[in-house]
């Protein structure tokens, strides 16, 4: 792991994510970058120096200017506080759409991991619009860890990887293995059986054992868990066995197909209280 990105909006959840990322960066001795995206409701744009070009009719130019200067000061203070840490630290302020700004930064620094806070959400608004966190989870080509509460790296000793263990799942397991090695954690490989996607025990066990062999996995356990839905089963299993983190692949569907089928991974990110690691199947 060479670089970790933390989208940071100064919220409590963002601070949880930032502290967790600091521990990971220190352990991996990698680069850690914090990006803060300022979204301002104006028809004008920002110049290359990050200064605001205001419309004459813009009603709150003083407030916006003060807010931008405050954020610049806060980010500078962060850089000074982390100048002697056991990792390379940097910050960036960008302007515009938060999701676009975060995505651009992921690509620019070739982030190996994104760690971001999430409040979680549900209902019609989430279905139609989606949060910035959900959009990053859906589209990021890098693994994403979402954090909702204070979590110490040393507390993550049992990771639940919920999957169907198909060929597609092999595309993300190497990234999860890197995290497992960093955390010295056990991975519980679990297949959630539901009425609509039932699979007999012999078939599932063979599939998972083949998956373990093909990917040279170590320090793992195998489980099958029955539930009414995959989302509920994943959360129930994590609760039952007191997992410290949930890991999943996400299909990254967008638009109409996303509305029709949804995403189990995104639903779990919204619903689960424990950290969730996701990676897009590409």
Residue pairs with C-beta under 8 A, 6 or more apart in sequence:
1 24
1 28
1 30
1 112
1 113
1 178
1 182
2 30
2 31
2 110
2 112
3 30
3 31
3 32
3 33
3 109
3 110
3 111
3 112
3 113
4 21
4 24
4 25
4 28
4 30
4 31
4 32
4 33
4 111
4 112
4 113
4 114
4 115
5 33
5 34
5 35
5 102
5 105
5 106
5 109
5 111
5 113
5 114
5 115
5 142
6 14
6 17
6 18
6 21
6 32
6 33
6 34
6 35
6 114
6 115
6 116
7 14
7 35
7 36
7 37
7 98
7 102
7 105
7 114
7 116
7 132
7 136
8 14
8 17
8 18
8 34
8 35
8 36
9 36
9 37
9 98
9 117
10 36
10 74
11 117
11 119
12 117
13 117
13 118
13 119
13 147
13 148
14 116
14 117
15 117
16 117
16 147
16 148
16 149
16 150
16 151
17 115
17 116
17 117
17 145
17 146
17 147
18 34
18 115
19 150
20 115
20 145
20 147
20 151
20 152
20 153
20 275
21 32
21 113
21 115
22 32
22 82
22 85
22 87
23 152
23 153
23 154
24 113
24 115
24 153
24 182
25 31
25 32
25 85
25 87
25 89
26 85
26 86
26 87
27 153
27 182
28 87
28 182
29 86
29 87
30 87
30 88
30 112
31 87
31 88
31 89
31 90
31 109
32 82
32 85
32 87
32 88
32 89
32 90
33 89
33 90
33 91
33 92
33 105
33 109
33 111
34 75
34 78
34 89
34 90
34 91
34 92
35 91
35 92
35 93
35 94
35 101
35 102
35 105
36 71
36 75
36 91
36 92
36 93
36 94
37 93
37 94
37 95
37 96
37 97
37 98
37 101
37 102
38 67
38 68
38 71
38 93
38 94
38 95
39 95
39 96
39 97
39 98
40 52
40 64
40 95
42 52
42 54
42 55
42 58
42 64
43 55
44 52
44 53
44 54
44 55
44 58
45 53
46 52
46 53
46 95
46 96
47 53
50 68
50 93
50 95
52 61
52 64
52 65
52 68
52 95
54 61
54 64
58 64
68 93
71 93
72 93
75 91
75 92
75 93
76 91
78 89
78 91
79 89
79 90
79 91
82 89
83 89
92 105
94 101
94 104
94 105
95 101
98 132
99 132
99 135
99 136
102 114
102 116
102 132
102 136
103 136
103 139
103 140
105 111
106 114
106 136
106 140
106 141
106 142
111 142
112 142
112 143
112 178
113 142
113 143
113 144
113 145
113 179
114 136
114 140
114 142
114 143
114 144
114 145
115 144
115 145
115 147
116 133
116 136
116 144
116 145
116 146
116 147
117 133
117 146
117 147
117 148
118 131
118 133
118 146
118 147
118 148
118 269
118 270
119 131
119 148
120 148
120 269
120 270
120 271
120 272
121 131
121 134
121 270
122 270
122 271
126 134
126 270
127 259
127 262
128 259
130 138
130 266
133 146
133 269
134 266
134 269
134 270
136 144
137 144
137 146
137 250
137 265
137 266
137 269
137 278
138 250
138 252
138 253
138 254
138 258
138 263
138 266
138 280
139 252
139 254
139 280
140 280
141 280
141 282
142 279
143 172
143 175
143 176
143 179
143 277
143 278
143 279
144 277
144 278
144 279
145 245
145 275
145 276
145 277
146 269
146 275
146 276
146 278
147 275
148 272
148 273
148 274
148 275
149 273
151 244
151 274
151 275
153 183
155 244
156 183
156 185
156 244
156 245
156 275
157 183
157 184
157 185
157 186
157 244
158 185
158 186
158 188
158 241
158 242
158 243
158 244
158 245
159 176
159 179
159 180
159 183
159 185
159 186
159 187
159 188
159 243
159 244
159 245
159 246
159 247
159 277
160 187
160 188
160 190
160 234
160 237
160 238
160 241
160 243
160 245
160 246
160 247
161 173
161 176
161 187
161 188
161 189
161 190
161 247
161 248
162 190
162 191
162 192
162 230
162 233
162 234
162 237
162 246
162 247
162 248
163 169
163 189
163 190
163 191
163 248
163 249
164 191
164 197
165 189
165 191
165 204
165 207
165 208
165 210
165 211
168 249
168 281
169 211
169 249
170 211
170 214
170 215
171 249
171 281
171 282
172 249
172 279
172 281
173 211
173 215
173 217
174 215
175 279
176 187
176 247
176 277
176 279
177 215
177 217
179 185
179 277
180 187
180 219
185 219
185 244
185 245
186 219
186 220
186 221
187 217
187 219
187 220
187 221
187 247
188 220
188 221
188 222
188 223
188 241
188 243
189 208
189 211
189 212
189 217
189 220
189 221
189 222
189 223
190 222
190 223
190 224
190 225
190 234
190 237
191 199
191 204
191 207
191 208
191 223
191 224
191 225
192 225
192 226
192 227
192 230
192 233
192 234
192 237
193 199
193 204
193 224
193 225
193 226
193 227
193 233
194 226
194 227
194 228
194 229
194 230
194 233
195 228
197 230
201 224
204 224
205 222
205 224
208 222
209 222
211 217
212 220
212 222
223 237
223 241
225 233
225 236
225 237
225 240
226 233
227 233
227 236
227 237
230 264
231 264
231 267
231 268
231 271
234 246
234 248
234 264
234 268
234 272
235 246
235 268
235 271
235 272
237 243
238 246
238 272
238 274
243 274
244 274
244 275
245 274
245 275
245 276
245 277
246 268
246 272
246 274
246 275
246 276
246 277
247 276
247 277
247 278
248 264
248 265
248 268
248 276
248 277
248 278
249 265
249 278
249 279
249 280
249 281
250 263
250 265
250 266
250 278
250 279
250 280
250 281
251 263
251 265
251 280
251 281
252 280
252 281
252 282
253 261
253 263
265 276
265 278
268 276
269 276
269 278
